[in-house]
Amino acid sequence: MLRLALAFLIALGLLTDSAYAQGSRLCRGCHPKVWETYQKTGMARSFSRASTDIALGEYGHQASNMHFAMVQHDGATFQRGYQLDSAGRQINVTEKRVDYVMGSGNHARTYITRTPADTLVELPLGWYAEKGGYLAMNPGYDRPSHDGFRRPITYDCMFCHNAYPKIPVGHEKPFAEPVYSGPLPEGIDCQRCHGTGTRHIEIAGRVGAKREEIRAAILNPARLSPERQLEGCVVCHLESTSFPLPNALQRFERAAFSYRPGEPLGDFLVNFDHAPEAGRQDKFEIVSSVYRLRQSACFLKSAGKLACTTCHNPHDVPRGEDADRHYTAVCRQCHAQAFEKLVQSGKHTATGSCVDCHMPKRRTEDVIHAAATDHLVQRRRPAGDLLAERSERRDEYRGRVVTYYPPTLPSTPENELLVAVAQVIQQSNVKAGIPQLTAAIEKHKPLRAEYYLQLAEALQNDGQFARALRWYREASRRDPNSAYALQKLGTALRKSGQYKDAADTLVRAASLEPARAVTWHELGLAYQSLGRTADAQIAIGRALRVDPDLPEAHNNLGAIRLGAGDIPGAEAAFREAVRTKPDYADAHANLAGLLSGEGKLDEARHEFEAALRLRPADAPTQYNFAMLLGRTGHVDDAQRELEESLRADPGFVDSHLLLGYLLMAKKQPKDAVQHYREAVRSAPENSRAHLELGAALVALGDADGAVSAFRHAAAGKDDAIRSQAVEALRQLGKVP
């Protein structure tokens, strides 16, 4: 019966090599027992469609002043994010359907939504297995400003959390947008470790096929060398760190899901680590099992005999007491005699699990709501409370990035270039990395554009825009059909003031990849700088059709509409920017300014306060807020905001002038003079500052100083100020 079914599928053309991503359901027919036990493992449950059997509830996140909720309606589960206004009403509401669940639930589950553009987006609130199960923020979200409902599920995420998905042609290239085609597989499948099963199934379906021929058509990892066996686990279970470093770089010539078990891992990617002098080798993170194991004396002394499969059967996972017995028995395969001696000497208990003391569970540094087994095998259990609550780490590493795995890299141009890229790609070692990568590129002159792009981006991040442009151009010359390279070049041209060239370049990028929202947004900004307001609105509108949740596009569209006099349209755009990114200080400030101008003062004050809570040291926003406070009679509050703005930016002329006006109104001309002098020092060409300084000096009785200030004001280009200065000089008897 099975062979008939296989023959039918082959006739339909469903068992081709392109079927690698279609799952391993057919394996069950010949391997039912292995299939059934494997379905209970964490790997098999690593990714699934969402069901209605999802934990519901509310979660208040104080750090970002947001609330989140898991709710159900219309037969589906949704995650909602919102804030509360002063009356307790929900505002800035975002709600996304939960389409998939990433994670087995052994430690955590992450909820994912699928967009109309077939991208996947991580939702902020996750579920954790500790304490019977509870809702809390996903890693990287437990802070005042976070990604909200906008963090993409990249190919890197999917690579280790699922079987290989289908992706559209062209999206397998480096830097391509992560897009997923058709139904997604659910869970790590048989083919991830055994290779594509197409030929194996085809041969198994032939009448009279020999057992040896069937077995030879599929990869059995047990027949690999110890190194290749281990790499089947290393590819996903070795992560030197999840914080910016980078922990691994995929080779640019390899497609995202092109790794096949049995090939040398170094041909696909290279793992990196902090430099030894950084003192970070003792880090403990959620995916550090292989990293920690490779530090263990047991591993180092085994000469390659100790592997992940020494303890773990990939097809089955023991639980509870069975697990304790199993792992203890594995330990005693090597340590039985030593164990007996310790027991007889009274230095060790005769019972108990080896793992509890020598590989205890610890709270991880990157997923702070989860605890995992420490695979660093130690003589003694570490001191202290290994499960104590902790806060998210936010420190940035600035130092050398060193190769970690493969342990040695052959001396090739590609390896020299990749190690240099590792220094700059996440800005860990930019100052030393830029000359290192520059030298490697000039020495080897690689054909691939990606090396030039990485150098250009590093230079741009370092503020070296002119040098960056040269390498962005070279990257685009090397790969003229790369929409990503053209978009980066266009953005760099816009930021350097070359608006016409920027627009032309971005038009080319958009024609190559119309579904990249950031390209349309950048094109809109270039058009706006050229004074082509209508074209700017059209381009940014295209960006928002591709990605309706792009807050920067909403904010800039609001600014363009405001400049064109479309107040209602500008307000709607600013509000949408705030809704999609409630921690967006610029959008709050822009909305506050618009509301203030429209006389909606209470609403404006609320938005100013939100902007300054998010970005306290913001001189322009503090100045505008002070203007509002002054208009509403809160003079002392206005003075405080102006003083704060000058602490943020001592040379902010408008705040000096406004604070001078306020102090003059409070009959404090001596204090006002200090601010007017600072305004004159910062902006000698500002005739208003000279005029007000003159008036303050008159109030102090300093006629000579006032005359000098008025004469400077009278020499300015502003007719109104000039006439006021001339009149003041006449009153002082100093007719010009």
KOLVEX-159235 format. One line per 3 residues: number of its first residue (from 1); their letters; for each residue x, y, z of C-alpha. Coordinates in steps of 0.02 Angstrom, whole numbers. Example, Ala and Ser with C-alpha at 12.3 -4.5 7.8 and 13.67 -1.06 7.14 Angstrom:
# KOLVEX-159235
1> as> 615,-225,390; 684,-53,357
# end
This chain:
# KOLVEX-159235
1> mlr> 0,0,0; 141,120,46; 232,84,-117
4> lal> 74,121,-216; 56,287,-126; 238,330,-159
7> afl> 220,285,-342; 67,396,-355; 159,545,-277
10> ial> 309,519,-391; 194,515,-543; 120,680,-488
13> gll> 294,754,-475; 277,792,-290; 438,704,-241
16> tds> 568,811,-326; 722,884,-244; 628,1049,-229
19> aya> 514,957,-108; 648,974,28; 542,1101,121
22> qgs> 378,1002,108; 405,906,268; 438,725,312
25> rlc> 263,655,333; 303,508,220; 440,450,339
28> rgc> 306,392,458; 253,249,345; 416,154,365
31> hpk> 474,224,532; 316,235,639; 397,210,809
34> vwe> 536,338,781; 408,457,707; 293,445,858
37> tyq> 429,471,988; 508,612,887; 344,709,886
40> ktg> 364,732,1074; 536,812,1062; 567,998,1071
43> mar> 635,1000,893; 477,925,821; 373,1053,918
46> sfs> 484,1202,877; 359,1286,759; 173,1262,736
49> ras> 15,1343,674; -76,1438,810; -226,1355,889
52> tdi> -355,1425,1008; -266,1330,1146; -158,1480,1190
55> alg> -139,1560,1361; -246,1717,1371; -220,1863,1488
58> eyg> -162,2042,1515; 12,2108,1547; 60,2284,1599
61> hqa> 234,2338,1547; 287,2486,1653; 452,2517,1564
64> snm> 367,2563,1399; 204,2626,1476; 110,2495,1375
67> hfa> -15,2357,1405; -26,2194,1309; -162,2064,1302
70> mvq> -191,1894,1225; -373,1889,1170; -485,1781,1062
73> hdg> -625,1827,943; -689,1773,774; -616,1600,800
76> atf> -436,1660,814; -311,1721,944; -243,1898,937
79> qrg> -112,1998,1030; -160,2176,1071; -48,2319,1125
82> yql> -114,2483,1191; -90,2629,1309; -213,2712,1427
85> dsa> -260,2895,1425; -298,2998,1580; -477,2933,1580
88> grq> -420,2752,1571; -472,2728,1390; -368,2623,1271
91> inv> -268,2726,1146; -132,2686,1018; -208,2514,995
94> tek> -123,2384,886; -195,2210,867; -118,2069,765
97> rvd> -180,1893,737; -71,1754,806; -39,1642,655
100> yvm> 108,1538,718; 195,1488,878; 384,1475,882
103> gsg> 456,1371,1023; 412,1202,1095; 351,1271,1261
106> nha> 486,1179,1358; 555,1350,1401; 454,1478,1305
109> rty> 338,1516,1160; 345,1664,1043; 191,1719,947
112> itr> 203,1767,764; 91,1853,639; 99,1835,450
115> tpa> 80,1994,349; -9,2013,181; 165,2029,104
118> dtl> 209,1853,169; 333,1916,296; 329,1855,476
121> vel> 330,1973,625; 366,1931,806; 239,1995,932
124> plg> 304,2078,1092; 222,1969,1223; 282,1791,1247
127> wya> 241,1643,1358; 361,1562,1481; 351,1389,1558
130> ekg> 418,1436,1730; 303,1450,1880; 168,1350,1794
133> gyl> 169,1464,1642; 150,1652,1627; 152,1796,1502
136> amn> 298,1919,1494; 397,2019,1367; 501,1929,1237
139> pgy> 691,1949,1245; 745,2125,1195; 574,2199,1234
142> drp> 592,2227,1421; 648,2408,1405; 571,2582,1379
145> shd> 596,2578,1191; 574,2417,1094; 525,2347,924
148> gfr> 340,2335,963; 243,2242,829; 381,2267,699
151> rpi> 522,2141,732; 541,2029,578; 566,1842,588
154> tyd> 724,1831,485; 793,1681,393; 917,1661,538
157> cmf> 770,1637,658; 680,1515,544; 839,1417,504
160> chn> 852,1349,681; 669,1350,733; 589,1257,590
163> ayp> 610,1146,438; 666,1237,282; 526,1346,211
166> kip> 497,1396,31; 554,1571,-15; 525,1669,-176
169> vgh> 658,1671,-311; 782,1811,-276; 747,1816,-90
172> ekp> 880,1686,-53; 1016,1816,-84; 1110,1906,57
175> fae> 1014,2056,128; 852,2006,39; 689,2039,130
178> pvy> 638,1880,225; 483,1824,131; 399,1653,146
181> sgp> 298,1567,10; 150,1453,34; 113,1348,188
184> lpe> 253,1343,315; 323,1179,381; 292,1142,563
187> gid> 442,1093,666; 617,1030,631; 591,884,513
190> cqr> 685,724,475; 773,802,326; 866,930,431
193> chg> 977,790,499; 958,657,365; 959,764,208
196> tgt> 827,769,74; 725,610,71; 668,621,-110
199> rhi> 780,486,-183; 767,378,-26; 577,376,-39
202> eia> 581,350,-225; 692,197,-210; 592,130,-63
205> grv> 439,134,-175; 517,25,-309; 467,-157,-316
208> gak> 618,-265,-277; 726,-123,-210; 871,-187,-105
211> ree> 888,-135,77; 1067,-77,51; 1016,33,-95
214> ira> 873,110,5; 987,147,153; 1123,219,44
217> ail> 1000,347,-26; 979,436,141; 1106,510,260
220> npa> 1129,421,425; 1227,541,537; 1298,391,632
223> rls> 1402,351,479; 1483,523,478; 1648,568,560
226> per> 1634,631,740; 1666,809,680; 1528,804,548
229> qle> 1409,720,671; 1437,858,799; 1414,994,668
232> gcv> 1237,931,635; 1199,996,811; 1324,1139,811
235> vch> 1238,1225,664; 1093,1274,780; 1148,1238,957
238> les> 1310,1336,958; 1284,1520,990; 1428,1611,1071
241> tsf> 1307,1753,1113; 1139,1820,1059; 1195,1997,1095
244> plp> 1276,2102,955; 1447,2034,909; 1411,1943,780
247> nal> 1400,1763,841; 1404,1690,664; 1414,1745,483
250> qrf> 1343,1648,339; 1456,1647,188; 1392,1771,60
253> era> 1395,1645,-82; 1276,1529,11; 1087,1541,6
256> afs> 991,1553,169; 931,1372,178; 1067,1287,77
259> yrp> 1157,1196,217; 1147,1007,204; 1193,887,344
262> gep> 1359,802,318; 1446,948,233; 1581,1043,330
265> lgd> 1494,1177,429; 1632,1302,391; 1582,1296,208
268> flv> 1414,1371,259; 1451,1485,406; 1586,1536,529
271> nfd> 1554,1562,715; 1636,1706,809; 1666,1750,990
274> hap> 1721,1890,1105; 1910,1908,1117; 1988,1814,1264
277> eag> 2043,1977,1346; 1859,2030,1358; 1832,1905,1499
280> rqd> 1663,1848,1431; 1696,1663,1409; 1589,1621,1562
283> kfe> 1430,1692,1485; 1276,1582,1498; 1138,1606,1370
286> ivs> 989,1509,1306; 1078,1430,1156; 1248,1405,1238
289> svy> 1238,1216,1261; 1375,1172,1135; 1478,1327,1181
292> rlr> 1478,1273,1364; 1503,1088,1325; 1659,1128,1224
295> qsa> 1736,1210,1379; 1710,1052,1484; 1853,939,1533
298> cfl> 1743,790,1486; 1732,853,1307; 1912,911,1293
301> ksa> 1983,745,1356; 1868,636,1252; 1965,663,1090
304> gkl> 1803,687,994; 1711,540,1072; 1595,646,1178
307> act> 1459,719,1067; 1283,783,1090; 1214,612,1045
310> tch> 1315,532,1185; 1181,595,1303; 1038,642,1187
313> nph> 937,532,1072; 873,654,940; 721,543,910
316> dvp> 665,529,1092; 677,629,1252; 665,545,1424
319> rge> 572,641,1557; 559,646,1746; 639,501,1839
322> dad> 678,413,1674; 781,564,1624; 877,564,1789
325> rhy> 917,379,1771; 966,397,1588; 1085,544,1608
328> tav> 1163,473,1767; 1195,309,1676; 1280,403,1534
331> crq> 1395,492,1658; 1441,329,1743; 1496,252,1579
334> cha> 1657,350,1606; 1653,393,1791; 1591,232,1874
337> qaf> 1755,190,1962; 1785,367,2021; 1606,376,2081
340> ekl> 1621,217,2183; 1783,276,2265; 1703,441,2314
343> vqs> 1551,354,2387; 1661,233,2487; 1764,378,2553
346> gkh> 1608,470,2607; 1643,616,2492; 1493,585,2380
349> tat> 1314,527,2405; 1269,356,2337; 1109,418,2255
352> gsc> 1050,570,2159; 1063,639,1986; 1234,687,1919
355> vdc> 1157,827,1819; 1082,917,1969; 1254,960,2037
358> hmp> 1372,949,1889; 1258,1023,1754; 1129,1123,1853
361> krr> 991,1229,1782; 1033,1415,1778; 941,1572,1729
364> ted> 1002,1632,1560; 1072,1804,1529; 976,1838,1368
367> vih> 807,1756,1401; 784,1812,1580; 619,1721,1607
370> aaa> 694,1551,1566; 814,1429,1650; 913,1300,1553
373> tdh> 1034,1159,1589; 1213,1218,1597; 1313,1103,1481
376> lvq> 1478,1154,1560; 1515,996,1660; 1591,1055,1824
379> rrr> 1668,967,1973; 1562,1065,2096; 1397,1155,2084
382> pag> 1426,1343,2066; 1390,1447,2221; 1241,1562,2239
385> dll> 1061,1559,2181; 1074,1503,2000; 889,1538,1971
388> aer> 884,1713,2046; 783,1840,1947; 886,1956,1838
391> ser> 864,2107,1724; 899,2113,1538; 1079,2152,1494
394> rde> 1100,2308,1387; 1288,2328,1379; 1375,2344,1212
397> yrg> 1534,2251,1170; 1674,2354,1095; 1825,2247,1058
400> rvv> 1903,2117,945; 1795,1984,865; 1885,1817,850
403> tyy> 1846,1659,755; 1775,1519,862; 1714,1378,749
406> ppt> 1782,1298,645; 1929,1301,767; 2048,1345,625
409> lps> 2012,1432,461; 2119,1401,307; 2213,1554,246
412> tpe> 2105,1604,99; 2049,1774,31; 1868,1732,76
415> nel> 1913,1693,256; 2020,1847,276; 1877,1954,210
418> lva> 1745,1869,318; 1847,1892,478; 1867,2076,434
421> vaq> 1680,2093,404; 1648,2017,575; 1739,2164,656
424> viq> 1619,2294,583; 1453,2213,541; 1380,2243,715
427> qsn> 1502,2383,759; 1599,2284,890; 1771,2332,826
430> vka> 1739,2472,701; 1895,2579,726; 2014,2433,697
433> gip> 1896,2341,581; 1878,2477,450; 2063,2480,402
436> qlt> 2068,2290,416; 1922,2267,295; 1986,2406,181
439> aai> 2156,2322,168; 2078,2151,134; 1967,2221,-3
442> ekh> 2108,2317,-86; 2220,2163,-75; 2097,2033,-142
445> kpl> 1975,2140,-245; 1830,2019,-216; 1697,2001,-349
448> rae> 1550,1997,-228; 1467,2162,-185; 1430,2115,-4
451> yyl> 1607,2151,58; 1601,2327,-15; 1429,2355,62
454> qla> 1490,2306,234; 1637,2425,222; 1525,2566,162
457> eal> 1402,2539,303; 1542,2534,432; 1610,2699,366
460> qnd> 1437,2777,370; 1410,2718,549; 1578,2798,591
463> gqf> 1522,2964,516; 1636,2950,363; 1501,2985,233
466> ara> 1614,3039,90; 1718,2880,102; 1562,2774,122
469> lrw> 1491,2839,-42; 1641,2775,-138; 1614,2597,-76
472> yre> 1424,2602,-96; 1455,2649,-278; 1579,2507,-298
475> asr> 1455,2383,-223; 1321,2440,-346; 1444,2427,-490
478> rdp> 1486,2249,-439; 1303,2200,-427; 1198,2324,-526
481> nsa> 1041,2218,-499; 1051,2222,-310; 903,2323,-249
484> yal> 979,2324,-75; 1145,2397,-134; 1055,2531,-235
487> qkl> 942,2575,-88; 1092,2595,27; 1181,2702,-103
490> gta> 1027,2809,-129; 1008,2835,58; 1190,2885,75
493> lrk> 1174,3007,-71; 1020,3086,10; 1107,3106,177
496> sgq> 1255,3188,91; 1141,3315,5; 1150,3242,-172
499> ykd> 961,3236,-189; 945,3218,-378; 1067,3072,-387
502> aad> 984,2997,-235; 812,3002,-315; 875,2927,-478
505> tlv> 963,2786,-384; 813,2748,-274; 697,2742,-424
508> raa> 809,2604,-496; 808,2512,-330; 619,2520,-318
511> sle> 599,2454,-495; 706,2303,-452; 616,2263,-289
514> par> 449,2355,-274; 406,2265,-111; 545,2348,-8
517> avt> 455,2483,93; 613,2571,152; 662,2608,-29
520> whe> 499,2699,-64; 514,2793,99; 691,2850,58
523> lgl> 633,2902,-116; 497,3007,-37; 624,3096,72
526> ayq> 735,3129,-79; 588,3201,-176; 542,3311,-28
529> slg> 719,3380,-21; 703,3421,-207; 542,3517,-174
532> rta> 437,3385,-264; 306,3375,-127; 172,3284,-227
535> daq> 296,3151,-283; 359,3135,-104; 183,3098,-41
538> iai> 155,2969,-179; 320,2879,-141; 290,2873,46
541> gra> 113,2815,12; 187,2670,-86; 299,2630,64
544> lrv> 147,2621,177; 52,2510,57; 197,2387,68
547> dpd> 217,2406,256; 72,2496,345; 166,2482,510
550> lpe> 318,2585,458; 313,2725,588; 448,2834,509
553> ahn> 349,2841,348; 192,2898,439; 292,3030,533
556> nlg> 377,3099,378; 213,3096,282; 140,3201,422
559> air> 282,3326,409; 259,3339,220; 71,3364,237
562> lga> 98,3494,372; 217,3590,260; 86,3583,121
565> gdi> -47,3653,237; -146,3490,255; -174,3500,442
568> pga> -303,3358,458; -196,3244,349; -40,3286,448
571> eaa> -127,3252,614; -190,3084,551; -15,3034,495
574> fre> 67,3088,659; -64,2992,758; -34,2837,652
577> avr> 154,2852,683; 120,2858,870; -1,2711,860
580> tkp> 122,2599,768; 267,2653,881; 205,2724,1047
583> dya> 385,2756,1102; 422,2866,949; 478,3031,1026
586> dah> 486,3126,861; 307,3081,817; 243,3133,988
589> anl> 337,3298,974; 272,3332,798; 94,3292,849
592> agl> 113,3403,1002; 171,3549,897; 26,3529,776
595> lsg> -103,3516,916; -29,3668,1001; -45,3768,841
598> egk> -226,3713,825; -264,3772,1002; -290,3594,1070
601> lde> -182,3636,1218; -226,3495,1339; -193,3363,1207
604> arh> -34,3452,1154; 30,3453,1333; 0,3265,1347
607> efe> 100,3234,1187; 242,3349,1241; 254,3257,1406
610> aal> 257,3090,1314; 395,3149,1197; 502,3212,1341
613> rlr> 473,3057,1445; 543,2957,1299; 685,3078,1259
616> pad> 714,3194,1408; 864,3293,1341; 783,3365,1184
619> apt> 810,3553,1173; 689,3592,1028; 546,3494,1108
622> qyn> 578,3572,1278; 576,3744,1196; 410,3710,1109
625> fam> 336,3640,1269; 393,3797,1361; 301,3902,1231
628> llg> 142,3804,1267; 166,3820,1455; 190,4007,1438
631> rtg> 32,4023,1335; -68,3933,1469; 2,4038,1612
634> hvd> 121,3909,1685; 267,4028,1686; 374,3940,1816
637> daq> 352,3774,1726; 400,3859,1563; 558,3928,1643
640> rel> 605,3754,1706; 584,3679,1532; 691,3815,1454
643> ees> 827,3788,1583; 820,3601,1549; 832,3633,1361
646> lra> 990,3734,1388; 1065,3597,1493; 1033,3482,1345
649> dpg> 1102,3607,1219; 1190,3761,1294; 1198,3843,1123
652> fvd> 1013,3830,1081; 978,4012,1036; 788,4007,1038
655> shl> 786,3947,1219; 907,4085,1272; 796,4214,1189
658> llg> 633,4148,1260; 708,4130,1433; 771,4309,1418
661> yll> 594,4369,1376; 525,4274,1524; 654,4344,1644
664> mak> 623,4520,1582; 437,4495,1614; 483,4440,1790
667> kqp> 586,4600,1814; 752,4509,1814; 851,4603,1679
670> kda> 1020,4552,1751; 981,4367,1725; 903,4404,1557
673> vqh> 1062,4491,1497; 1162,4332,1527; 1049,4234,1411
676> yre> 1045,4369,1277; 1236,4375,1280; 1241,4186,1259
679> avr> 1121,4201,1112; 1233,4334,1032; 1388,4228,1062
682> sap> 1308,4074,984; 1229,4170,837; 1318,4336,806
685> ens> 1213,4364,650; 1049,4353,747; 986,4533,748
688> rah> 842,4489,865; 967,4433,998; 1061,4600,983
691> lel> 897,4698,995; 838,4609,1152; 1010,4622,1230
694> gaa> 1004,4810,1202; 832,4823,1286; 893,4723,1437
697> lva> 1049,4832,1454; 940,4988,1450; 841,4915,1595
700> lgd> 1005,4891,1689; 1059,5071,1652; 1202,5019,1537
703> adg> 1173,5145,1397; 1341,5120,1313; 1318,4931,1304
706> avs> 1140,4956,1242; 1197,5073,1102; 1323,4944,1041
709> afr> 1191,4807,1041; 1062,4916,951; 1189,4964,818
712> haa> 1223,4779,783; 1035,4750,771; 1014,4900,653
715> agk> 1146,4826,538; 1046,4666,516; 942,4614,366
718> dda> 772,4606,454; 679,4767,413; 564,4760,563
721> irs> 706,4732,686; 811,4865,602; 673,4995,622
724> qav> 651,4949,806; 838,4964,835; 845,5134,748
727> eal> 702,5196,856; 789,5135,1014; 947,5227,963
730> rql> 848,5388,936; 774,5372,1109; 951,5357,1177
733> gkv> 1003,5510,1078; 1113,5410,963; 1031,5436,794
736> p> 1125,5327,667
# end
